[in-house]
Amino acid sequence: MPLLPFLSSLLLLFCATLAPLPALAQAACASDGQRPPRALLERFVSADCADCWRAPGTPRPRARILALDWIVPGAGGEDAPLAAAASRDALERLQALGRSAPRGTLALEGPVRPPARPALLRVAHGLPLGGYLGAAIDYRPAPGPAEPVTLWLALVENLPAGSEGSPVARRLVRNLLRLDWSGEADAAGAARFHETRPLGIPEGARAERLGVVGWAEHTDGRIRAIAQSVCAAARPGS
């Protein structure tokens, strides 16, 4: 099957991730109904430092703080102990934060500082298909002029404590999408940002553990909102 028609078919399927949850049944994985996190804890581990991944003193998130884990490419290249899960996306994120790649572990925590008129952030994803996971992010500011923001959408693998010797559960970033929005209104005159994309699933990632996390940042780096997907089967009362 030619590549372009194949990707078009994928995108049509992925658009269903924004349908009402009852229509998606067990395939629905979205942030709807979830209490949003109040801070983002980002743990960067050098691919050269296997001991850092296993360190008993690994920072743990407090209540309503969402932790993301990044494995940063190291000096050892493909021979580094954690090279198989390292991603250049970690370098992009570090650059956005104004930080250098760590030799060991770097933990950064950013609180959510909502705008004066709170915005709504939603993320969702569908089922894996052809090595991709269809994901969507939707950002809706309150009525009135919208500030410019950077929207991040991360494909994450949820790893239980004990994975490769880790003392804590981890939400490992496997793919990353960065989107800059100036705050302009759409054709209908509404200030809203929406994007649906297929995110490639890297080799070695287990599809049943995948999810998405999204966050919106002001141009000065302040986090405006965070959202994470939860699948229908994992929702309370489902």
LOTORZA-458890 format. One record per residue (C-alpha): residue in one letter; x, y, z. Coordinates in Angstrom, 3 decimals, always signed. Last residue first. Example, Ala and Ser with C-alpha at 12.3 -4.5 7.8 and 13.67 -1.06 7.14 Angstrom:
% LOTORZA-458890
  rest         X         Y         Z
     s   +13.670    -1.060    +7.140
     a   +12.300    -4.500    +7.800
% end
This chain:
% LOTORZA-458890
  rest         X         Y         Z
     s   -15.834    +1.341   +34.302
     g   -16.539    +2.502   +37.864
     p   -13.167    +4.161   +38.275
     r   -11.418    +4.457   +34.913
     a    -8.867    +1.791   +33.957
     a   -11.009    +0.071   +31.313
     a   -11.708    +3.439   +29.697
     c    -8.040    +4.232   +29.211
     v    -6.421    +7.118   +31.066
     s    -4.653    +9.857   +29.113
     q    -2.653   +12.593   +30.788
     a    -3.198   +16.336   +31.058
     i    -1.057   +19.287   +32.186
     a    -1.861   +23.017   +32.131
     r    -0.206   +26.467   +32.091
     i    +3.410   +25.524   +32.701
     r    +5.597   +28.637   +32.874
     g    +8.438   +28.446   +30.333
     d    +8.533   +32.116   +29.279
     t    +6.680   +31.306   +26.034
     h    +3.821   +29.949   +28.133
     e    +3.753   +26.196   +28.436
     a    +1.015   +23.677   +27.682
     w    +1.266   +20.033   +28.712
     g    +0.388   +16.698   +27.205
     v    +0.850   +13.130   +28.345
     v    +0.067   +10.112   +26.206
     g    -0.259    +6.410   +26.914
     l    +1.525    +3.167   +26.180
     r    +1.729    +0.124   +28.438
     e    -0.310    -2.225   +26.255
     a    +1.905    -1.371   +23.268
     r    +5.114    -2.596   +24.871
     a    +8.078    -0.500   +23.687
     g   +11.005    -2.506   +22.326
     e   +11.165    -0.839   +18.927
     p    +9.859    +2.687   +18.992
     i    +6.148    +3.451   +18.513
     g    +5.735    +6.221   +15.944
     l    +3.244    +8.923   +16.828
     p    +0.345    +9.422   +14.403
     r    -0.911   +12.993   +14.751
     t    -4.054   +14.939   +15.674
     e    -3.723   +18.629   +16.493
     h    -6.136   +21.155   +17.984
     f    -5.627   +24.734   +19.099
     r    -8.549   +26.995   +19.962
     a    -9.210   +30.726   +19.766
     a   -12.646   +30.849   +18.130
     g   -13.332   +33.082   +15.127
     a   -14.908   +30.358   +13.007
     a   -11.853   +30.210   +10.743
     d    -9.607   +29.663   +13.776
     a    -8.348   +32.320   +16.186
     e    -4.640   +33.037   +16.703
     g    -2.977   +32.170   +19.982
     s    +0.552   +31.987   +18.577
     w    +0.734   +28.214   +18.848
     d    +3.992   +26.261   +18.918
     l    +3.783   +22.470   +18.675
     r    +6.309   +19.986   +20.044
     l    +5.729   +16.264   +19.516
     l    +7.603   +13.632   +21.499
     n    +8.235    +9.911   +21.370
     r    +9.158    +7.257   +23.932
     v    +8.978    +9.264   +27.167
     l    +9.228    +6.873   +30.112
     r    +6.530    +7.095   +32.790
     r    +8.320    +5.357   +35.625
     a    +7.398    +3.328   +38.681
     v   +10.113    +3.572   +41.293
     p   +13.066    +1.469   +42.502
     s   +14.184    +0.847   +38.885
     g   +15.941    -2.522   +38.523
     e   +15.308    -2.962   +34.796
     s   +11.603    -2.529   +35.566
     g   +11.284    -2.996   +39.336
     a    +8.612    -0.350   +39.790
     p    +6.110    -0.583   +36.946
     l    +6.833    +1.014   +33.566
     n    +4.227    +3.210   +31.870
     e    +5.448    +3.881   +28.336
     v    +4.957    +7.464   +27.213
     l    +4.078    +9.206   +23.948
     a    +4.580   +12.875   +24.715
     l    +2.553   +15.831   +23.442
     w    +4.040   +19.258   +24.131
     l    +2.172   +22.486   +23.456
     t    +4.049   +25.778   +23.316
     v    +1.897   +28.765   +24.137
     p    +0.984   +32.206   +22.792
     e    -1.601   +34.077   +24.883
     a    -5.257   +34.051   +23.876
     p    -7.387   +37.180   +23.518
     g   -10.925   +36.649   +24.829
     p   -12.932   +33.586   +25.766
     a   -11.046   +31.117   +28.008
     p    -8.297   +29.157   +26.310
     r    -9.004   +25.830   +24.611
     y    -6.157   +23.392   +24.004
     d    -6.726   +20.037   +22.262
     i    -4.115   +17.310   +21.861
     a    -4.549   +14.160   +19.816
     a    -2.756   +10.834   +19.468
     g    -2.814    +7.994   +16.954
     l    -0.330    +5.318   +17.977
     y    +1.917    +3.981   +15.259
     g    +3.678    +0.720   +14.448
     g    +0.998    -0.400   +12.008
     l    -1.846    +0.354   +14.379
     p    -1.772    +0.937   +18.131
     l    -5.226    +1.806   +19.531
     g    -6.454    +5.360   +19.996
     h    -5.125    +8.347   +21.885
     a    -6.418   +11.336   +23.822
     v    -5.265   +14.635   +25.293
     r    -7.318   +17.545   +26.638
     l    -6.304   +20.978   +27.922
     l    -8.789   +23.598   +29.078
     a    -7.690   +27.165   +29.784
     p    -7.985   +29.218   +32.948
     r    -8.544   +33.021   +32.720
     a    -5.782   +34.459   +34.901
     p    -3.426   +31.939   +33.300
     p    -2.638   +28.707   +35.134
     r    +0.708   +28.335   +36.903
     v    +1.325   +24.589   +37.027
     p    +4.435   +23.864   +39.054
     g    +7.705   +22.809   +37.395
     e    +9.945   +20.189   +38.958
     l   +13.376   +19.319   +37.590
     a   +15.411   +16.189   +38.291
     l   +18.825   +15.669   +36.681
     t   +20.535   +12.294   +36.892
     g   +24.042   +11.257   +35.855
     r   +26.237   +13.003   +33.326
     p   +23.420   +15.456   +32.725
     a   +22.585   +16.980   +29.316
     s   +22.616   +20.757   +29.591
     r   +19.694   +22.891   +30.721
     g   +17.817   +25.820   +29.172
     l   +14.450   +24.158   +29.625
     a   +13.801   +24.134   +25.869
     q   +17.296   +22.696   +25.384
     l   +16.541   +19.965   +27.897
     r   +13.365   +19.082   +25.997
     e   +15.200   +18.873   +22.700
     l   +17.906   +16.726   +24.297
     a   +15.275   +14.360   +25.693
     d   +13.725   +14.121   +22.231
     r   +17.096   +12.733   +21.146
     s   +15.962    +9.506   +22.733
     a   +17.629    +6.838   +24.845
     a   +15.770    +3.548   +25.319
     a   +18.307    +1.236   +23.664
     a   +21.188    +3.423   +24.841
     l   +20.693    +2.562   +28.512
     p   +24.063    +0.832   +29.053
     a   +25.898    +3.105   +26.554
     d   +27.291    +1.239   +23.546
     e   +25.036    +3.046   +21.066
     g   +26.595    +6.353   +22.047
     g   +28.937    +6.116   +25.029
     a   +28.925    +9.879   +25.481
     g   +25.288    +9.712   +26.455
     p   +21.872   +10.017   +24.839
     v   +19.362   +11.219   +27.476
     i   +16.821    +8.834   +28.951
     w   +13.732   +10.811   +29.938
     d   +11.246   +10.072   +32.703
     l    +8.043   +11.982   +33.363
     a    +6.515   +12.389   +36.811
     l    +3.060   +13.874   +37.399
     i    +2.526   +15.674   +40.695
     r    -0.934   +15.269   +42.197
     a    +0.454   +13.924   +45.476
     r    +4.239   +13.941   +45.688
     p    +6.478   +12.632   +42.941
     r    +9.485   +10.488   +43.849
     p   +13.095   +11.567   +43.371
     t   +15.424    +8.561   +42.780
     g   +17.308    +7.941   +46.034
     p   +17.347    +4.153   +45.627
     a   +19.362    +4.564   +42.372
     r   +18.497    +1.942   +39.736
     w   +18.230    +4.310   +36.766
     c   +21.258    +6.216   +38.071
     d   +23.233    +2.955   +38.282
     a   +22.750    +2.455   +34.527
     c   +24.543    +5.754   +33.922
     d   +25.738    +6.198   +30.325
     a   +22.198    +6.645   +29.022
     s   +22.066    +9.769   +31.177
     v   +18.901   +10.045   +33.251
     f   +16.524   +13.005   +33.116
     r   +13.692   +13.054   +35.675
     e   +10.930   +15.561   +34.951
     l    +8.466   +16.351   +37.727
     l    +5.418   +18.230   +36.412
     a    +3.125   +20.084   +38.792
     r    -0.531   +20.496   +39.788
     p    -1.790   +17.418   +37.957
     p    -5.280   +17.613   +36.436
     r    -8.131   +15.706   +38.103
     q    -9.261   +13.284   +35.407
     g   -12.772   +13.388   +33.956
     d   -11.605   +13.368   +30.347
     s    -7.856   +12.772   +29.938
     a    -8.362   +10.291   +27.136
     c    -8.074    +6.618   +26.234
     a   -11.147    +5.221   +24.562
     a   -10.708    +1.791   +22.948
     q   -12.917    +0.159   +25.591
     a   -16.051    +1.921   +24.368
     l   -15.273    +4.537   +21.687
     a   -18.824    +5.781   +21.264
     p   -19.297    +6.128   +25.012
     l   -16.152    +8.325   +25.151
     p   -17.422   +11.000   +22.793
     a   -15.262   +11.191   +19.637
     l   -11.844   +12.862   +19.877
     t    -9.923    +9.623   +19.422
     a   -11.907    +9.069   +16.232
     c    -9.490   +11.433   +14.481
     f    -6.937    +8.628   +14.741
     l    -8.847    +6.467   +12.261
     l    -8.869    +9.206    +9.649
     l    -5.195    +9.851   +10.374
     l    -4.311    +6.211    +9.818
     s    -6.133    +6.141    +6.503
     s    -4.212    +9.215    +5.381
     l    -0.976    +7.557    +6.475
     f    -1.738    +4.546    +4.295
     p    -2.795    +6.722    +1.355
     l    +0.563    +8.551    +1.613
     l    +2.728    +5.434    +2.013
     p    +1.493    +3.425    -0.957
     m    +0.000    +0.000    +0.000
% end
